[in-house]
Amino acid sequence: MVTLIDTLAPAGFNKALPRHPEKQHRPDTEVLRKPDWIRVRAPGSPVYRETQQIVREHGLVTVCEEAGCPNIGECWSKKHATMMIMGEVCTRACAFCNVRTGLPLPLDPLEPEHVAIAVEKLGLEHVVITSVDRDDLPDGGARHFAEVIGAIRRRTPRTTIEILTPDFLRKPGALEIVVAAKPDVFNHNLETVPGNYLKVRPGARYFHSLRLLQRVKELDPTMFTKSGIMVGLGEERNEVLQLMDDLRSADVDFLTIGQYLQPTRKHHPVLRFVTPDEFKSFATIATTKGFLLVSSSPLTRSSHHAGEDFARLRAARHALLQVA
């Protein structure tokens, strides 16, 4: 899947401001040469161009183009798209992320309907909705998530909906609003092991994110939950295995593990390229720990193959219930 985000400076936004002002003082880091298993063909199929046209018509510009997403050719050639809502400016400054940092503009009240129209035009059977962090909003954007879900349900009721949310840190009641909107899958990424949080994800709290996922299941035990991490950020193998145990303790159904790729020389460096065999090992171990579904490979991303994975997720739960 492809994450879509308007990366153009909006009206009223100072275009002279750097994209990542908090990173300007950092020294440049070495960007490691990508191994063969990371490289993919350049996009350009007719369906890719058609998807691109639909995206442009609705004022969306892809962060995947900006960051050189390795899956863009495959995803767009299938008209798969993940919508990023609530603007293109994030209130957080994670060391791995290439989304613009700053003070966001007010929410667009027409956005839910625009997203629903784009979903309809793309003919999506399964859509992933994600967002920037909006710490400036009293509910962190929870109601906006619910409105987008509602708009899609009204326009294309057969489309299954997966959301990839922020952590709603210090936003009491926000999670309850989103869960009440009944997405089919609730995804919130831990991103990395707890020992990396201060340098990789400083605005977040590992155990808050873990508790968020656990709380989803308490509110709606039938809702699928999902989380993902990146590797290559300096984590130890045992830390990854402990994270798996933490997620299973929170009854998370689906785990994704992918290789971190450095957006710019100012971002956190790639400390290691994890081999395909290591990813396979992670998948085997995670499966034995009880996840309904595991996607672990160098090119795995949270929303990559989300539609196919959702079908597999439902089938895995059905098989488990049949055995029980």
PEFEN-V731350 format. One line per field, one symbol per residue. ss: DSSP state (H for helix, E for strand, - for the rest). psi: psi as a letter, one per 40 degrees, with the letter a starting at -180 (. if undefined). burial: # if it has 9 or more other ideal C-beta (glycine too) atoms within 8 Angstrom, else .. Layout:
ss->???
psi->???
burial->???
//
This chain:
ss->--EE----------------HHH------------HHH-------HHHHHHHHHHHH----EHHHHH----HHHHH-----EEEE---EE---------EE---------HHHHHHHHHHHH---EEEEEE----------HHHHHHHHHHHHHH----EEEEE---------HHHHHHH----EEE---E--HHHHHHH-----HHHHHHHHHHHHHH----EEEEEEEE-----HHHHHHHHHHHHH----EEEEEE----------------HHHHHHHHHHHHH----EEEE---------HHHHHHHHHHHHHHHHHH-
psi->ihhhhheihihehheeiidgdeedeiiiihhihhidediiiiieiddddddddddddefhihddddefheedddddeefhihhhifaehieigieeieihhahiiiiheedddddddddddefhdhihhaiihgeeideeeddddddddddddddgdehihhihiaefhfghedddddddefidhhhhhddiideeddddgdeihddddddddddddddgeehhiiiiiiieeeiidddddddddddddefhdhhhhihhhhdieeihihdihhidddddddddddddeeidihhhidehidehfdddddddddddddddddd.
burial->#######..#..#......#..#.....#........#.#..#.#.######.###.#.########.#####.###.########################.#..#...##########.#.#.##########...####.##########.##..###########.#..##.###.#.###########..##..#####.#.##########.#...###########.#...##########.#.###########...#####..##....##.##.##..#.##############.##.##.##..##..#....
//
